[in-house]
């Protein structure tokens, strides 16, 4: 059983305990957010596993700002990732690491709602289980992630030493990460820097936003490669790596990503099946050789097709 302490933020004040905890637990465990339904939280409360200041909460209790809530989460059923024979687009591989080109639509690692068919399942098959164990049995080898509907380059570690080295480089912001995106509108400048902190949205706790409250520094560089009608084709470089950083930053300046169902306009370009975003360049110091390595991934088919359509019509 795992015990966690949750402090109630002001945006949750006055809400029922079951509703507030459903949201707060999903934030605490984003990879298993779909598990923390209101009915699941109600069961925790009914079983006496949720307390505040030593008092067992009722599901209808109203929570107050700053209240400290203790939740005893029952041990989950073991859900170890299993090897699956899923084809991989391997860009580079040696005894320490593997660089792959993740397709759009593939989840990086198993979680509630996505127990199989992930990149981790494919890596376990290909590497015969020879992956670092730092992140446990659900995320072996995973050093960093990109969203399900973002395509492009990822590096996975085959041993703990490589994992530690790569993680330290990411934490120090020394890893080169360049993305390509199509966004709405024409930017006023050909290049620029967005330096704006990112944290949980105060309006919708399932989303992120530019905010000064409970946020972290986030910096994105952008360069306009092409203007096409009412859209722009951009190259973006991450100086930091916050969740949804590019999507949030571009939406914050009025240029959301084409196809983005979360941060884009209400009328989504459905043919894209998610945001038009590709991780095209990845560079780092090799953990063993200490040499800098950089890899490139060409734009995927869906991305090229969309660009060609814009160029032909200059309107969607």
N, C-alpha and C positions, 0 to 999 in steps of 0.2 A: 504493500500500500504506500502511495506517495502522498505526502502532505505538502500543500502549497498555501502560501499566504497571499491574499489579494487585498489591495487597498482600493476602495471605491472612488473613482474619479468623479468630478463634479457633474459631468454629463449623464452619469447614471443615478444621481441623487433623486430619490422619490420613486424610482422604479421598483416593481416587485422583485423579490430576491431571485425567483426562478428565471425571470427574463434578463435581469442584469447579469447573473452568473453565467447564463448561456452565452452571452456576448463576451464577457471577460475571460472565460475559459477558452473560448475559440481564439482569442487574441494571444493567450498564454501558450497555446499549442496550435499554431496556424496550420501545421501539416495534418492535424486531425480535427480541423474545425467542424467538419460535417458530423462528427461524433457527438458534439455537445449541443444536442437539440434541447429544446425546453423540457420535453418529456424525460430525457436522460437526467437533466439537472433536478427535476422534480423527484425522480427516484433516489438521487443522492440525498436530497433533503429529507425525504420520507424515511430513509435508512439511518438518519441521524448523523450523516457524514459532513454536514455543513454547520459550522458554529461561528458565532461572533461574540467576543469577550466572554467565552465560556458558555454561552447560551445557544442551544440548538435553534436554528432558524426554521421558520415556517415558510412555505413557498409563497404565501401571500404577504409576508412582511415587506415593508418598504425600506430600502437601504438608504443610508445617509452618506453624504460626502465625507471621505476620510475614514470611514469605518473599516476596520480590519476583519476580514473574513477568512476563516480557515476551512479548507476543503481537503478531505481525505479521499483521494482517488483510489478506487480498488485497482489491484494489479490487473492490467489488461491481459486478455488471452494472447499467448505468444503468436506473433505474426511475422515470422522471419521471411525476408525476401527469398524467393526461390529462383534458381536459374531457369531461364526460358530462351529457347532458340529463336531469338529475334534478330534480324539482320542489323548490323551496325555499319555506319559510314565512318571508317577509321582513318583519321588524318595522319596520326603518328602513334607509334607504340614502342616501348622498350621495357626493361625489367622493372622500372620504377614508376612509370606513369603511362597513361593512354589518353590521347586527345581525340575526341569524336565530334562529328557534326550532327547535332540533334535535329531531327525533323520537327516541323510544326505539328502540334497536337500530341506530342509525346510527353508524359509526365516524367520528371527526373527520378523520383523514388516512390516506393509504395507508401500509402497513407490510407486513412479511412476513406472509402469510396473509390480508391484506386489501388487495389491490392496486387495487381499484376499488370503486365504489359508495359512496364516502365523501363527507363534507361538502366536502372540498377539491375532489374531482372535480366536484361540483355548482357550487361557487363559480367554478371556472375557466370553466365553460360560461356561467354567468350574467354574470360580470364580464368575459368575453372575455379572460381572462388578465391583467386589470388588477388585480393583487394585489401586495403588498409581497414583495420577494425575500429578506428577511433570513433566513428559515428554509430557504432553498434550494428545490429543485424538488419535494420531497415534501410540504412544509408551507407553501406560499405563503400569506401573509396571516394565518396562525394565530398569535394572540397568547396565547390560553389554551385549555384543553381541559376537557371534561367526559367522564365515562366513557361507553362505548358504550350502556349500558342506563340512563343518566341522561338525562332529557329536559330541554329548556329553552334558555335564552338564551345566545348566544355572540356576541362581536364579532370581526370580521376586519378587517384593515387593507388598504387599497388602495394605499398607498404607504409608503415606508420611514419618512418623517417621522411619519406617524400611528402606525406600528408602534412606533417608539421611544417616543413619548409614552405610548401605552397600556401598553407594557411597564414603563415607569418608574412609572406609577401603580399597577400590580399589585404591583411590587416594594416600593413604599412603603406597601402595604396601604390605599390610599385609594379603591379601587374598591368600590362597594357590591355585595355578592353575597348574596342571600337565597334560601334553598331551602325547599322543603316536603317533608315526609317522613311516612310512617307507620311507627312503630316498635312493637316488642313491649313490653307492660307499661305500667304507669302510673308516671310519674316522681314522686318525693316532693315536688318543688316545681313551681310553675307556670312558673318561669323559672330560668335559671342560666347559668353559664359553665363550660365544660370547658377547662381550661388544662393540657394534658398533651402532652409532646413525642412526636413520631412518627418512627419509623425502621423499618428492615427488621426483620421478625420474626426472632428468634433460633431459633425452632422451625421455621418454614417461610419460607425466604428469598424465596418468590414472593409473600408477603403482607407487609403493614405492621402495626405494632403500637405501642401506647403503651410507650415504653422510654426509658431514660436513655442507652442506649448508641448511639453513632453516629446521633443523632437531631437533629431541628430543632424549634424552638418551634412549637406549634400551638394555636390558640385558637378555640373555637367557642361562640357564644351560642345558646341555645335558648329557645323560648317555647311552652308547650302551648296549642294552639288548641282542642282537643277531646279528651275521653277517651271511647273507644268500646269497651266490653267489656274485653278484655285487650290493647287497642292504644291508642296515642295518636297524634294528628295534630299535627305540630309545624311551627313556622316556625324556621329556623336561619339564622344570619348568620355568615359566615366573616370572621374578622379576619386569618387567614393562609390560604394555599392549598396545603396539602400533598396529596400523592397519597392518594386515598381518605379524606380527612380526616374528613368527616362519618360515613362508614361505620365507620371505625376508632374514632372518639371515642364514638359511640353504643354500639357493641359493648363498648367498654371499661368502660362504666358499667352494663352488663347490659341494654341496650335496643337490640339490633341492628335494622336496618331490615328491614321485611317484604319478603320476596322475595329478600333478598341471599344468593346462593349461596356467597359466600366468607366473610363474617363473621357470617352468620346461623346459626340452628339447622340441624341436619342435615336435618330435614324441611322442605324449602323449599316456599313457596307458589308452585307452578309457574305458576299462571295469570297471575302478574305478569311472568313472563319477565325476571327481574332485579329489582334493588332498587327500591323504591317511593320515588323521589327525583326532584324536579323543580326546576330552576333557574328560579325565578319572577320574580326582580327583579335587574336589572343597571343600575348607574349609574356614570358616569365623567365626567371633564372632556373636552369635545370637543377634539381636538388642534389644530384650526384656529381655532375660535371662542372657545375657553377658557370656554365656558359648560357648566354641569353639565347632563347629560342622564340621565334615568332611564326605564327601560323595564320593562313588566310583561307576564308571560305567564300566562294563566289555566291552571288545572290541566288536563292532557290527559285524553282520554276514559278511558284505562285506569285512571287515578288516581281519577277521579270514580266509575267503576263499582265499584272496590274499596271506596271510602268508603261508597257506598250499600249495598253488601252487608254491610259491618260494622254499619252503622246498623240495618239490617233484622234481622239475626240476633244481633248482638253476639257472634258466634262464627264461626270459620272451620273 
